[in-house]
Amino acid sequence: MNHQQPSASAARVEWELLPSLLNMLGGRRQRAQPAWMETVPSELEVVEPSEPFHEVLPGLQMREVREPDIFQIFFG
């Protein structure tokens, strides 16, 4: 078999030097408030109680279940 080894100059990778980020960071403007202020939790919504059962079809009772009743149904 004929195996050719690449020459040392062909195997070498030329890496480009990256510009310094310090120059880009030096000109930043100061924020009036912290960046995470947009992620502050909002007020909780008012919890409405679940509706009572109503018969949609004869023999079929259903209702829409809301928090915290749904938690009680599955884990209570």
VOMARRO-612927 format. One line per 10 residues: number of its first residue (from 1); their letters; for each residue y, x, z of N, C-alpha, C. Coordinates in steps of 0.02 Angstrom, whole numbers, plus 50000, padded with zeros to 5 digits. Layout:
# VOMARRO-612927
NUM = a = Y/X/Z/Y/X/Z/Y/X/Z ~ ...
END
This chain:
# VOMARRO-612927
1 = mnhqqpsasa = 49941/50042/50000/50000/50000/50000/50062/50044/50000 ~ 50113/50015/49973/50175/50053/49969/50225/50023/50018 ~ 50235/50054/50076/50283/50031/50125/50345/50074/50121 ~ 50400/50043/50111/50462/50082/50108/50502/50070/50172 ~ 50521/50122/50203/50563/50118/50263/50636/50118/50242 ~ 50675/50071/50269/50746/50071/50251/50779/50134/50278 ~ 50827/50158/50242/50863/50217/50264/50903/50201/50327 ~ 50921/50253/50363/50957/50244/50426/51025/50212/50414 ~ 51057/50227/50359/51123/50197/50346/51117/50124/50327 ~ 51062/50104/50295/51053/50034/50275/51033/49992/50335
11 = arvewellps = 50999/50021/50384/50976/49983/50442/51032/49975/50493 ~ 51083/50015/50490/51138/50011/50538/51182/49951/50522 ~ 51202/49915/50574/51245/49857/50565/51316/49876/50585 ~ 51362/49859/50543/51432/49872/50559/51460/49813/50598 ~ 51482/49825/50658/51510/49772/50700/51586/49774/50696 ~ 51613/49716/50686/51686/49711/50683/51712/49704/50754 ~ 51763/49741/50770/51793/49737/50837/51831/49671/50843 ~ 51821/49637/50898/51855/49573/50908/51924/49586/50936 ~ 51972/49546/50916/52040/49554/50945/52040/49534/51018 ~ 52083/49562/51055/52088/49548/51127/52114/49477/51138
21 = llnmlggrrq = 52084/49442/51185/52107/49375/51202/52165/49376/51250 ~ 52179/49434/51279/52233/49439/51327/52300/49421/51295 ~ 52310/49440/51232/52373/49422/51199/52379/49347/51189 ~ 52323/49313/51176/52325/49241/51166/52337/49205/51232 ~ 52310/49230/51287/52318/49197/51351/52386/49208/51382 ~ 52419/49261/51364/52484/49277/51393/52538/49226/51378 ~ 52535/49192/51321/52587/49145/51301/52572/49073/51318 ~ 52525/49060/51363/52509/48991/51380/52565/48959/51419 ~ 52574/48894/51409/52624/48858/51449/52592/48833/51513 ~ 52631/48825/51564/52606/48801/51628/52600/48725/51625
31 = raqpawmetv = 52546/48699/51655/52536/48626/51657/52573/48597/51717 ~ 52595/48535/51709/52628/48500/51764/52577/48478/51816 ~ 52516/48467/51794/52462/48446/51839/52398/48483/51819 ~ 52350/48486/51863/52287/48521/51846/52252/48488/51786 ~ 52213/48527/51750/52179/48503/51690/52128/48450/51707 ~ 52101/48451/51767/52048/48403/51785/52075/48336/51810 ~ 52140/48326/51811/52168/48263/51834/52146/48204/51790 ~ 52131/48217/51727/52109/48163/51683/52039/48140/51700 ~ 52002/48177/51740/51934/48159/51758/51929/48131/51829 ~ 51985/48118/51861/51984/48089/51928/51953/48020/51924
41 = pselevveps = 51909/48002/51970/51877/47936/51967/51929/47879/51973 ~ 51917/47827/51937/51962/47770/51939/51940/47723/51995 ~ 51979/47672/52005/51962/47622/52055/51899/47585/52034 ~ 51859/47565/52083/51799/47528/52067/51816/47457/52045 ~ 51775/47431/52001/51785/47363/51977/51764/47313/52032 ~ 51793/47255/52030/51775/47203/52077/51706/47177/52059 ~ 51661/47175/52107/51593/47153/52095/51591/47077/52099 ~ 51569/47047/52043/51561/46975/52041/51490/46958/52061 ~ 51480/46905/52100/51412/46887/52119/51373/46860/52059 ~ 51308/46867/52062/51265/46842/52008/51268/46766/52006
51 = epfhevlpgl = 51260/46739/51947/51262/46666/51939/51196/46637/51963 ~ 51196/46574/51982/51132/46542/52001/51090/46530/51938 ~ 51025/46518/51949/50981/46503/51892/51002/46439/51858 ~ 50996/46438/51792/51006/46376/51755/50951/46371/51703 ~ 50932/46309/51688/50875/46297/51643/50901/46292/51572 ~ 50886/46342/51532/50909/46344/51462/50863/46301/51419 ~ 50798/46310/51427/50747/46270/51394/50705/46238/51448 ~ 50675/46182/51435/50633/46151/51486/50578/46200/51509 ~ 50577/46213/51574/50528/46258/51603/50549/46332/51603 ~ 50606/46348/51576/50630/46418/51574/50696/46423/51612
61 = qmrevrepdi = 50692/46454/51670/50753/46464/51708/50775/46536/51700 ~ 50840/46547/51690/50865/46615/51682/50934/46620/51712 ~ 50955/46682/51723/51022/46696/51747/51039/46768/51730 ~ 51103/46783/51729/51126/46852/51720/51133/46883/51789 ~ 51101/46939/51799/51102/46972/51864/51149/47032/51860 ~ 51193/47037/51909/51241/47093/51912/51227/47136/51973 ~ 51264/47191/51977/51260/47235/52035/51283/47197/52096 ~ 51260/47210/52154/51205/47252/52175/51138/47214/52175 ~ 51138/47152/52151/51075/47113/52150/51022/47146/52106 ~ 51041/47177/52050/50992/47208/52006/50956/47265/52042
71 = fqiffg = 50992/47301/52084/50962/47355/52123/50911/47326/52172 ~ 50927/47271/52203/50882/47239/52251/50818/47215/52216 ~ 50825/47189/52155/50767/47164/52118/50718/47220/52103 ~ 50744/47277/52080/50699/47332/52059/50678/47376/52117 ~ 50721/47388/52166/50706/47437/52219/50705/47408/52288 ~ 50719/47343/52296/50724/47313/52362/50660/47294/52390
END
